[in-house]
Amino acid sequence: MTSSASAGLSRLLFDGRYEQTHQDLHELLLDPVFDSREGLNMTQAGKLAYERSRAVHAGLERPREILADPWRLFALAEWPSLVDVSTFSLLMVHYNLAFGTVVEHGDREDLKDLFDELDRLDSFSPYMATELGYGNNVAALRTEAVYDPATETFVLNTPDALAQKHMSYSGFQDVPKLAVVMARLKADGKDHGVYPFLVRISDGKQLCEGVHAAPCPEKPVQGLDNGLTWFDNVRVPRRQLLHGDMGGFDDDGVFRPASGNRRKRFLQAMNRILPGRLCVSSAATGAGRASVYIALRFAAQRLTNAPGRNDLPIIEYRSHQLALYTALSRTYAMTLLLNHAKREFTAAAQDALPAELNHLVSITKALSTWEMTDVVATCRERCGAQGIFSANRIADYGSLLQGLVTAEGDNQVLLATTAGQIIAQYGDGDGAEPAVAPDPAGRDLGDLAFLVAVVRHREAELLREAAAAMADDTGDRTYFEAWNGTINTGLEMARARGVRTALECFAAAVGTLEDESARTALGLLAALYGLSEMRRDAGWYLARGVLTAEQVERLPREADLLCARLRPYTDALIGGFNLSPELLRAPIAADDYVSAFQQRTGAFGPAADAVAEGS
């Protein structure tokens, strides 16, 4: 039963693409270069991440080919972080943000030498957009590239401390770096807005002339060379402007920006951010699945006592089940939501992405990284002290998620922007009647159709309320004051849209499974996800008559009953993740975690005896 059910769940979770898109990445991570190495300082760990990134590059097709297949790029984002969170960061910055920008805007014959250098990974490519004073407003960045027609070069300068490039990888001077730098293009006395430039940062021995860098404070787990970078009269050849079809130089040497407004050109220059959000979500859901896999395998072996019994696996406690099965349900929900967003992204015309797709991708990024942050924290706690050790992975995933919630758009800002756009599309809601609430009388709380209808009602009502609040002109308010009074309702609405979409994906997926046990397990898990969302906002639903008082009181008991019914399907559900103890190398995920932990530490054996004799 388990293997058949797991195979069906795997096809669902990997959208039928595991063998052709994911499997070789899985196998690549079994290479000894990814074996755990204890006792490294942060610099050594960072250098190891560069070594591992080169190993991944050497084992796969070239970056240009990966960029041509978004599914492959998303898979690349998903797997390396499971064994080294720093390797994920390096690969995604180089492949998607930096080299992706070169492919999009600089695939020209006069740049072939630099193009090939990055495609071969002879140099790593940091992506330098964010500035110290403009983290959430990159369009206002201050780094400037002033064109000098006499030398046909740009002069790159950092005008003040706030304009220093922040967090990009510039600290290891012995690693060749050819960065994509976002700078304000100035020519003929005019500011033409922000454009990408290819700038050599380091030649592999030292920083290049005029380039300066200082390390950022140390980050837990991720020993990468994040730094502050600033430029002092750095000469950049004209050909290294990545203008694409956003403008160019005419025969007289005059820069002509493309038609359209500056905002449109900026968004075009930054167009790798949208697939980057899907890459970030891929890493987040991958870490969430690995955390639940490790925690549930450990819970089946970790012994505790119970009234009248000794040596009971802790997973038999309903309190442990509720925490981990809810985490499992959220992990499935976010994976299915992400798969939906990936399909919509890859099916869309890349030169004219609809606003609805931007909303979907942004909501998916924010919701998945927030949800997986909670999942990883829950799994770490439920593993007790073992969850603290980096060897058992989950603590490292927590560090990864802390970075992902701010990567490719800080979640709070990203979701607020998306909410504002959705509300503006809706209009003022004038004359719109409140959405009709589903009748709760006699409804089964495990009925997926009812759960979807309930969440859809919440989304619709929050949207109507937010739009009405923005359109209210009875008081003397500035636009900012109106939005400030609406923003939290907007955030809840955007979150509800993500939850509703995830639950719809969940419900639809149940019917696609041929294996009866897989279908049963997925249905129970979907119901648990829906119930967890109902419990989160139970007061709202009760106040609006969407749930009865009796149903609200019954929610905790219904969740417990679902956990009891899910218990026999645990192995099948996590089997769909296509993970293994050999891949993760986490002692507590092993079939015999005590032996694995002893082997890792040398405890209670010859190595421990030797230490004792030596002492």
N, C-alpha and C positions, 0 to 999 in steps of 0.2 A: 504493500500500500504506500509506504513512505516514498520509495524511489519513483513510482508512477506519479504520485501527487506532487512531489518536488519537481519533477521534470516539467509538469504543466505549469507550476507556479514560476519556475525559472523562465519558461518561454514568455510568460506574462510580464515578469519584472524586467527582462531584458528586451522586451518588445520583439521577440523572435529573432534577435540579432546576436545572440551570445557567441555561437560558433564562428561566425564570419567577422565579428567586430570586437569581441571582448576576450576570447579564449587565449589568443597568443599573448595578450597583455598579462593575463593571469599567469601563464606559464613563464613569461619573462621574469616575473617577480620572484620565482623560485630560485633564481640565480644566486650563488653565494655572496655576490656583492651586496645583496639586500639583507644578509644575515645581521642580526643585532650585534652591535659593538658597544660594550660597556666602557665607562670611564672616560669618554671623550669630553673635552671642553667645548665651549660653543663654537670657537673657531674651527676646531677639528671636525665637529659635526657639520658645520657649514661646508667645509671643503669636501666632506664625504657626499653631501647632497649634490655638489657639482659633478663628482665622479659618477654617482648613480644616474644623474641626468644624462651624462654622456653614454652610459651603458644602455639606457632606454632608447636613446637616439640611434645607437648602433644596431639595436635589435629590431628596429621597425623601419617602415618606409620613410622616405624623406619628409620633412615638415610640410613642404609644398603639397605633397600628395595627401597628407593628413588634413590639411586645411581645405582641400577640395571635397572632402567627405565629412560634413559636420558630425555625423554619427560616430565616426572614428575619433574626431577631436573630443567629443563628449566622453567617450570611453577612456581616452588618455587622461582626462581629468579625474576619472573615477577611481582608477586602480592604484597608481603609485603612492597616493596619500595613505593607503592602508598599511604600508610598511615604512614610509618616511614622509612625513607631512611637508618637510622642506623641499623634497624633490618635486612634489606636486607644484609648489609655488614657482620654482624655477622654470619648470616645463611650461606651465600655463602662461607665464609672462612672456617667455621666449616665443612659443608656438603661436598663441592666440593674439595677445595684445601687440607685441612688437613685430614679429615677422608677419603676422596677419596684416598689420598696417602697411608693411612694405609690399606685400603681395597685392593688397587692395589699391595702393596709391603710388607704388614705385616699381612696378614690374616693367622696366624699360631696358633697352639695350645698353644705354650709357651707365646703368647701375648694375649690370650683370655680375661684375666682379664682387661687389658687396652683397648682392642678392645670394650668390652662390656661397659666399663665406658664411652667411647666416644659415643657409640651407644645409651646409655641411656641419654646422655647429663648431666651426673653427673659432668663432667668437660667440659669446652669449649676448643677448640683446635685452638690456633693461628697458623698461617703459617709463618715461619720465613725464608725467602729466601733473599729478598732484603737487601743489606747493604748500609750504608750511602755513601760509596765511589764507589759503584758498582751497581747503580740502573738499568742501562741498559746493564749490563754485568754480570749477575748472575753467569755465568760459571767461572768467575774469582774471586768469593767471597773468603774471607780470613779466616772466622771462621774455626777452625780446631778441629777435634776429633781424638786424638792420642790414639791408643790402648795400654793398659797396660796388657800384658798376665798374669802377676802375680796375678792380681785381677779380670781378665776377665771383665774389664770395659774400657770404653772410657773416656778420660779426655778432656772435652770440654772447649775451651778457645777462647777469643777474643783477637787477637794479638795487635791490635791498634785501634785508634778511628774510622778510616775509615771502619773497619770491624764490627762496631756495627750494629745489626739488626735494620732496620728502618721501622717504621709505623705499625708494628704488635701490637696486643692488649696485653699489659703487664702492664698497669697502675693500674687497679683495683686489688689490692692484695687480696681483700676479695671474689673474684670470682675464684673458682678452675680452673686451667689452665694446660693442658697437651699438649704441643706444638709439632708440627712437625718442626724441625730445620734442614735446609740444611747446611751441614758442610763438610769440606774437610777431607776425611778419610785417616789417616796415620797409617800405620802398618808396622813393620819390616823395618823401615827406608825409606819406600816408600810412595809416595803420589799417592793414587789410584783415586783421583778425588772426585767429590761432590756426597754425598749420603744423604738421609733423615734419621733423628733420632727422636725418641719419647723422649721428655725431659719434666719432670715435672717442671713447672715454678712457680706455686703457689699452696699451699695446701688449699686455701680458707680462710686463716688467714693472711698469709704473703708470701713474695717471698721465694723460697727455697734457701738453702745455696749455695752461689756462683753465684746466679742469681741477676743481678742488672738492674734497669730500671729507666728511666727518661722520663717524659711526653713530647710529641711533642707540639709545639705551638698549641693554640686553633684553631679549624676549625669551620667556620660558620655552623650552623644547626646541624652538626653531632657531638654530644658530646661523642664520644667514647674514649676509653683509649689507643689511639695510642701512641707509645713510642719508645724510643731508648732502646735496650736491649743488655747487654753484659754479658759474662760468665767468671768466674774466677775459674778455676780448678773444674768444675762441673763434678762429677762422673756419668756416664751413663752406666747402665748395658748392657752387650754385646747383650742381647736379644732384646734391643730396637733399634738396627740398622735395618732399614726397607730396607733390601737388595733385597727382591723379588728374581727374577732370574738374578739380576745384579752381583751376586757373593755370597760369603759366607765363613764361616770358615770350614776348613777340620778337620779331626780327630786329627791332631797334633796341632790344635789351630792356624793355619796359615791362614790368609785371602787370598782368591783367587778371584780376580775379574773375571767376566764373559768374555768370548772371545769377541773380537770386540774392537773398539777404545773407548777412554774415552769420546769423544763427544757423541757417540751413547748412552752410559750409562747415561750420564747427561740428555739427552733429554728424556730417559725412566724414569728417576727419577722425571722429571718435567712434566710428561705426563698429569697431571690434568689441565695444562694451556690451552690446546686446548678446552675441554668442558667448561672451565672457560670463554673463550672468547664468547662462545655462551650464557652463563649465563649473562655476562655483557651486551651483545647486547639485551637479553630479557628484562633486567631491563631498558635499555635505551629506547627501543621501547614502553614498557609499560608506562614509564613516558611521552614519547611524546604523546601517545594516550590520556592519562589522561589530559595533558596540553591543547590539542586541544579541547577535550570534555568540559573542564571547560570554556575555552575562548569562544567557540562558543555558549554555553548555556548562558553565561553572555552577549555576544554581542546581543543576541536576546531579552534581557530585558533592557539592558543599553540604556537609552534614550538620545538623543541629538537633536539639531535643524538642520534644513535644509532650504535652500532658499524657502520662502513661506510656510514653515511648522514648526510645533513644535512637540516635543515628538516623534521623529522618532527613531526606534531601530538602533543602530550604525552599525549593520550588513548590513543594506541597502546601506551603502556607498561602492562604488566599491573599494576604497582604502583599506577599512577594509577587504573586501572579498578577495582581491588579496593576502594580507598577510596571512590570516587564511586559505584560501582554498589551497594556495601553501603549507603551513605547513601541512595541512591535506593530501595533495597528497604525500608529502615526508614521512609522517608517515605510510601511506598505503604501499608505495614503500619499505621502510625499513622493515616493517613487512613481506611482501611477500618475499623479499630477504632473511631475516632471516629464514623463514619457509623452503625455498629451502635449505639453508645451514644445517639446522637441519635434514632434510630428508636425505641429502647426508651423514652427519656424522653418523646417526643411522644405515644407510644401509651398511656402510663400515665395513670391518673387523678391529676390534680395535687393533689388533696386527700388522697390516701392512697398516697404513693409507697412501693413495697415496699423492704425493706432491700437486696435483691439489686441493685436499680437504683442505690441510693446507693453500693454497693460498686463496681459497674461504672463509674459516672461518676467516682468518686474515683480508682480505679485508672487509668482512661483519662487523667485530668488529670495524675497524677503521671508515668505512663510516657511519655505523649506529650511533655510538656515536657522531661523528662530526655533522651529520645531525640533530640528536635529540637535541644536544646542541643549534643549531640555532633555531630549532622549539620551544624549551622551552623559549629561550630568546625572540622570536617573540611573543609568547602567553603572556608572562609576560608583555611586553610593551603594547600590545593591550588591556590589562585589566586595564591600567592606574594605579592609586595608589593602587587599590585593589590587583593588582598583586604582590605587595611588601610583603603583610602579609603572614606569614607562615600558618595561618589558611586557606588560599586559595590555598595552596599546591604548586603552580607553582614555587615560589621562592626556596622552598626546593628541588624541582626537578632540578633546576639549579645547586644547590650545589652538588647534586648527580652526575649529568653529568660531572661536573668538575673533580670528582674522577674517573669516568668511562673511560674518554679518556686516562687516564694513567694506569688504572688497566689492569692486564694480558697482559702487553706489551704497552709501550707508543706509541700512534698512529703514530706519525711521524717516529719513529724508526721501528715500526712493518711494516708499509706500505713500507718504504724504503727497508727493508730486503726482503719483499715479491716481490717487483718490481725487485730487483737484481736477485732473483731466477728465476723469469719469463723470464727476459732478457737472463740469462745464458742458460735456456732451449731452447730459440729461436735460440741461436747461433749468429753468426756475421751478419746474414741477407745478406750475400754475394749473389748477384744475385737476391735478392728478389725485385720484382717490387712494386712500390707504389700501395696500395690498390685502387681499382677502386671506385671512389666516386659515390654515387647514384645521378642520374640526378634530379636536383631540379625543372626543368621546369614543370610548371603546377601542382605541387604537393600540396596537401592539408596539411597545417601545423598541422592539427589535426589527420592526418592519422598515426595510431600507427606503421604500418609496415614501413613507411618512417622514423619516428622518431627513431625506433630501428636501421634501416640501417645507419642513420646518426651517431649515437653514436658508432655503431660498426666500422664504418670507422675511426672515431677519435681514438679509441682504437688501431686499427691495424696500423695506421700511426705513432702514438706515439711509439708503440713498435718497429716498423721498424727503426725509427729515433734513438731511444735509443740504440738499438743493433748496428747500424752502427757507432754511436758515440763511443761506448765502443770498437769496433773493429778497429777503425781508428789508424793506426800505423805510420802515416806520421810525427808525432811530437815525441819528446823525453819526454814521460810522465810516471810517476809511475802509478801503478794501482789505487792508491788513487786519484791521480789527474784526471785520466780518469773517475772514478766513480763520483768524486765531480763535474765534468763538465756535468754529465749526470743525476744526482740524481733527479733534479726537473722535468725533462721530464719523468723519471721513475715513480715518484710519481703521476704525472698527468695520465700516462698510467694506473697505478693500480687503481686509482680512476675511470677512464673511464670504466674499466672492471667491477667494482662494479655497476656503473650506468647502463651500458648496461645489465648486468644480472638482475638487479632490474626491468628495463623497459621490458625485455623479460618476466619475471615472471608476471608483471602487465598485459601485452598484452595477455598472455596465460590465465590468471585468468578471464578475461572478458568473454571469451567464455564458461566458466564452469558454469556460473550462469543461473539458470532456470528462475528466476523472471526478467521480462523485465525491470522494473524500476531500479532494482539493477544493471542489466547489463548496462543500459544507464548511470547510475550515475558513475559506475566504469570506463566505457570507457572515460567519460569526465574527470574524475580525473586522469586517466593514461595520457591522452593527456596534461593536465596541468603540470604534472610532467615532461613529455618530453619537453614541451615548456620551462619550467623553466631552464632545463639543456641546452637547445639551447641558451637561452638568456645569460646564464653564459659565454659561449664560442663563442658568435656570431661572434666576430672578426676573430677567427680561422676558423670557417666554411665559412665565407665570403671570406677570403683570399684564400681558397682552392677550391672555386667554389662549395661548398656543399650547400650553400644557396645563393640566389640572393640578391642583395641590396634591392629590393622591399620586399622580404620575411623578411629580417632582420628588416626593418622599420615596418613591419606589426606585428612582434612578440608581442609587448605590447598590441596592440588592440586585437589580437587573445586571449591573456590571459584574458583580461577583458571580452570578450564575453563568454569564458568558465566559468568564475566566475558567470556571469548572469544566465547561463544555469544550473549551479550547485546549485544555491540558493534553489530551491524547494526540493532538495534531502539532505539537511543538516542533518535533524533529522535521516533519514535512514542511512546515512553514519556513523554518530557517534553512532547510535544505535547498529551498529555491534561490537562496542567495549565491550559490556556487562558490562558497568560501570553504576553507579547510584549515585545520590547525597548522599544516605544513606551510601554507601561505602566510598566515598571520604571525606564526612563531610566538604566540602568546602562551605562556605556560598554562594559564587557567583555562584555555580553550582546548587543551589536549585531552585525549581520551582518559588518561590518568594524570590529573593535574598535579598530584602530590609528587609523583616520580619526575614529572617535567620540571617542577619548581626546584626539586632537589638537584636535578642535573644542572639546572641553570645556576644555582647558588653554591653547589658543592656541600649542601647541608646534609647532616646525618649520613655521612659516608666517608670514603677515604680522604677526600679533599678536606672535609671538616676536621677529620682526625689529624691530618697533617698540620692544619692551622693550630689546632690545640697543642700539638707537640712542640711546634715552633714557638708558641707563646710561653 
